[in-house]
Amino acid sequence: MPAVSAVTEQRERTRDWEEWLAAHVPASLGARVTGLTERADTLVVFVESAAWCARLRFALLELEAAARELRPRLKGIEVRVLPRA
């Protein structure tokens, strides 16, 4: 069941990133995150508005080296807007 394995692996990576983000950004900023995923060795973080997108993008620029400690193959970090439903 490779599909189940892939889904389980993706969920584990997402949980790892959620924990990493909570440990590295202020709670006020982390509370604005609406989701995250890892795609093609790129961390994609979604936030609720363009204003928070800019703030988080700036904060993550300084943390990119720390992110590579968790995933050495990480190519980059993208921050996108995804409002809460």
N, C-alpha and C positions, 0 to 999 in steps of 0.2 A: 504494500500500500504506500507507494512513494508519495502520492498526493497528501495523505495524512501526515506523513513524515515532514514534508515541506511546510505544511501549515503549522505543525507543532514547532518546527525550527524557527519559523518567522515569528510566532508568538513569543518564543523565548528571547529572540533578539529584541523584539519590541519591549518586553518587560525589562531587559537589561538596560536599554536606552532610557526608559522611563525612570528607572532608579538612578542612572547616571545623571540625567537632567535634573532630577530633584536634588541631587547632592551638589550640583555645580552652578545652578542659577538661583537667584533669590525667589522665595516662595511667591511673592507678588507677581513676578514674571512667569514663573512656572504655572501659576493658576490660569494664565491666559492661553496655555497650550490646549488645543482641541484634539490633537492626535499626532502620531508620528509613525514612521515606517522606515525601513532600510531597503533601498532599491538600487541594484547594480552598484553596490559598495558606496552609496551616497545616503547619508542620513537626511531624511525629509521631515521637517517639523512643521506642523500646522498650528497657526494661532488665530484668534478670533477677529482681529482687525488689522488694517494696514499700519496703524500706529504701533501696535504691539509687535508686528512683523519687523519693523525697523529696529525696535529696541532689542528684540531677541537676536536678530541678525548681527547687530553690533556686539552683543554679549558673547555670542558663539564664535565670532572671529578670534577672540582672545582665548577660547577654550578648544580650538581645533586640535592642538597638540595633545591635550588631555583626552580628547575623544579618540585619537589614534592609539592611545594606550589600551582602550577597550577593544577597538577593532583596528589592528595595524594596517589592514588593506583599505581603510576608509579613504575615498578619493575626495570627498568634500561634504559640506553641509549646506542644505537649502532650507530656506524658511519661506512658507507660503501661507496665504490667508485662506482659512476655512471657518466661516462663522459657525457658532453653535446652532444646532437644529432647534 
